[in-house]
Amino acid sequence: MKHSILSFLLAACCASAHADVIGFDDLASSETAVIADGYAGFNWTGVGVIGADAYPDSGFANGVVSAANVAFNHAGGTVTISNATGFDFIGAFFTSAWYEQELSFEGSRAGQLLFATDVSYGIDTFAPQWIELGWRGIDTLTIYNSSGTQWAVDAFTAFATAPNTVPEPGTLALCGIAAAGWLAARRRRPLQRA
């Protein structure tokens, strides 16, 4: 019985978190419309969706990782992606639409800068480049580009974090292991005679 409980608790600790991969393929391609706030749980400022077939010889077409669409910086400038309750940004595939350019990133929470890339990431029009940041606990991701032209993003990988009203399963599992260890240590303590 002890081994079963300990095994269950250890398995719960080792369970990996599930990240959402956003491919934008369920949205209609449009060169003029922007993504509506609330899509996939995020607010998208300055972000549109375009199909790979819109410009077949561009980075839009070459940047598709999912089925048919990519998101892009609609006006060619800075983009913000946010979620009021916070999220963890794992990474995404980026491709430049027309010219080689560089991207830099900032992650903030409640207006406070938490993360900033200390290098710029070069992207080209030929193939998508995976940029992994692994930033936890941000509520706003800001993406800057050097050229003022469009870039494409696909397989945006992040997961929203719920408000801290309920402990995470990993936290509960660690508490369970600690309690089991405490009980085991208490039982093995030798009796003291008076």
Summary of the structure (lengths in Angstrom):
residues: 194
radius of gyration: 22.4
end to end distance: 33.7
largest distance: 87.7
contacts: 552
relative contact order: 0.21
helix: 21%
strand: 43%
